[in-house]
Amino acid sequence: MIRGIVISLTEDGRLELPPEILSQLPPNVQFEVSVSENEIILKKLQIPTVDLDNFFQRLEQQPPAPDELSLEEISELVKEVRRKRRAR
């Protein structure tokens, strides 16, 4: 952690970060900013990245759950519920 470095606010309202800080920041990183009377705190946002194609491919490769109902079983349950509702 770097401490004791002074940065300045430019006339156009920008903070100038010195090269030793900029070199530690990856491009396009986002920060949450908290401002109080005496300090400004920057916290790097952890934005999860999800590759949906990869996710669905891995999902399709998973074996079926041992207690997973078949389409026929689901259909029978739906029919049973409908019969009970009509009987009321």
MARGUVEX-988165 format. One line per 10 residues: for each residue x, y, z of N, C-alpha, C. Coordinates in steps of 0.05 Angstrom, whole numbers. Layout:
! MARGUVEX-988165
X:Y:Z:X:Y:Z:X:Y:Z ~ ...
! end
This chain:
! MARGUVEX-988165
17:-23:0:0:0:0:18:25:0 ~ 11:43:-17:26:69:-18:13:89:0 ~ 29:102:16:18:122:35:35:148:33 ~ 23:170:40:37:195:42:41:210:16 ~ 27:202:-5:29:216:-31:8:237:-32 ~ 15:261:-40:-4:283:-42:-13:286:-71 ~ -39:288:-74:-50:293:-101:-65:319:-100 ~ -69:331:-124:-81:357:-126:-107:356:-142 ~ -125:374:-136:-149:378:-151:-143:400:-172 ~ -147:394:-197:-141:414:-218:-163:434:-219
-158:456:-234:-178:477:-237:-204:467:-250 ~ -201:446:-267:-226:436:-280:-239:413:-264 ~ -231:409:-238:-244:391:-220:-235:362:-222 ~ -211:357:-233:-200:330:-235:-179:325:-214 ~ -178:300:-205:-156:292:-187:-133:281:-204 ~ -109:291:-199:-86:282:-213:-72:260:-197 ~ -73:235:-207:-60:213:-193:-32:210:-204 ~ -12:207:-187:15:204:-196:20:177:-209 ~ 40:175:-226:46:150:-241:49:125:-224 ~ 60:128:-199:63:104:-182:37:93:-173
16:109:-172:-11:99:-166:-24:88:-192 ~ -23:104:-213:-35:96:-239:-24:69:-249 ~ 1:64:-244:13:39:-254:2:15:-240 ~ -11:18:-217:-22:-4:-202:-52:-9:-209 ~ -64:9:-225:-92:6:-232:-96:-5:-260 ~ -111:-26:-262:-116:-37:-289:-135:-18:-304 ~ -135:-19:-330:-152:-1:-346:-182:-9:-342 ~ -199:11:-344:-228:8:-343:-238:-3:-316 ~ -222:1:-295:-231:-7:-268:-251:14:-257 ~ -270:5:-242:-290:23:-230:-287:23:-200
-293:46:-188:-290:50:-159:-316:61:-148 ~ -322:52:-123:-343:64:-108:-330:87:-92 ~ -342:110:-91:-330:133:-78:-346:141:-53 ~ -333:143:-31:-345:153:-6:-331:179:2 ~ -347:199:7:-336:225:14:-346:234:41 ~ -327:241:59:-335:253:85:-321:280:87 ~ -323:292:110:-311:319:113:-281:318:110 ~ -268:296:119:-238:296:119:-226:276:100 ~ -242:259:87:-229:239:70:-246:231:46 ~ -233:221:26:-246:209:3:-236:181:1
-254:162:0:-246:134:-1:-255:122:-27 ~ -236:109:-41:-242:95:-66:-240:65:-60 ~ -262:51:-67:-262:22:-64:-267:9:-91 ~ -248:-8:-99:-251:-21:-125:-276:-39:-126 ~ -292:-35:-146:-316:-52:-149:-308:-79:-160 ~ -319:-99:-148:-315:-127:-157:-339:-134:-175 ~ -336:-131:-200:-358:-137:-219:-354:-165:-230 ~ -372:-183:-223:-369:-210:-232:-373:-212:-263 ~ -357:-227:-275:-361:-232:-304:-371:-260:-308 ~ -391:-262:-324:-403:-289:-330:-404:-293:-360
-393:-315:-368:-395:-323:-396:-419:-342:-398 ~ -441:-330:-408:-466:-346:-408:-465:-370:-426 ~ -451:-368:-449:-448:-391:-467:-434:-414:-452 ~ -413:-407:-438:-398:-427:-423:-415:-439:-400 ~ -430:-421:-387:-447:-430:-365:-468:-450:-375 ~ -482:-444:-397:-503:-461:-407:-491:-487:-418 ~ -467:-486:-429:-454:-510:-439:-448:-529:-415 ~ -437:-517:-394:-431:-533:-370:-457:-544:-357 ~ -478:-528:-358:-503:-537:-347:-515:-561:-362 ~ -513:-560:-388:-523:-582:-405:-507:-608:-400
-481:-605:-392:-464:-629:-388:-469:-642:-360 ~ -484:-628:-343:-489:-639:-316:-508:-662:-318 ~ -504:-683:-303:-523:-705:-302:-549:-696:-289 ~ -571:-709:-296:-596:-700:-284:-596:-706:-254 ~ -611:-690:-240:-613:-693:-211:-627:-720:-205 ~ -619:-734:-185:-631:-761:-180:-660:-759:-173 ~ -669:-737:-161:-697:-734:-154:-713:-717:-174 ~ -702:-712:-197:-715:-695:-218:-739:-710:-229 ~ -761:-696:-231:-786:-707:-242:-784:-708:-273 ~ -796:-729:-284:-797:-730:-313:-820:-712:-323
-821:-707:-349:-842:-691:-360:-870:-704:-355 ~ -870:-730:-357:-895:-744:-352:-905:-741:-323 ~ -886:-742:-304:-893:-739:-276:-903:-710:-270 ~ -890:-691:-283:-898:-663:-280:-926:-660:-291 ~ -931:-671:-314:-957:-669:-327:-979:-681:-310 ~ -973:-704:-298:-993:-717:-280:-999:-700:-255 ~ -978:-688:-244:-982:-670:-221:-1000:-646:-228 ~ -994:-634:-251:-1010:-611:-260:-1040:-620:-264 ~ -1044:-643:-277:-1071:-652:-281:-1085:-657:-254 ~ -1071:-669:-235:-1083:-674:-209:-1090:-648:-195
-1073:-628:-196:-1080:-602:-183:-1104:-590:-197 ~ -1105:-591:-223:-1128:-580:-237:-1154:-594:-230 ~ -1153:-621:-227:-1177:-636:-220:-1186:-627:-192 ~ -1167:-624:-173:-1174:-616:-146:-1186:-588:-146 ~ -1176:-570:-162:-1186:-543:-162:-1215:-542:-174 ~ -1219:-558:-195:-1246:-559:-207:-1267:-571:-188 ~ -1257:-590:-171:-1276:-604:-153:-1285:-585:-130 ~ -1272:-564:-126:-1280:-546:-104:-1305:-531:-109
! end
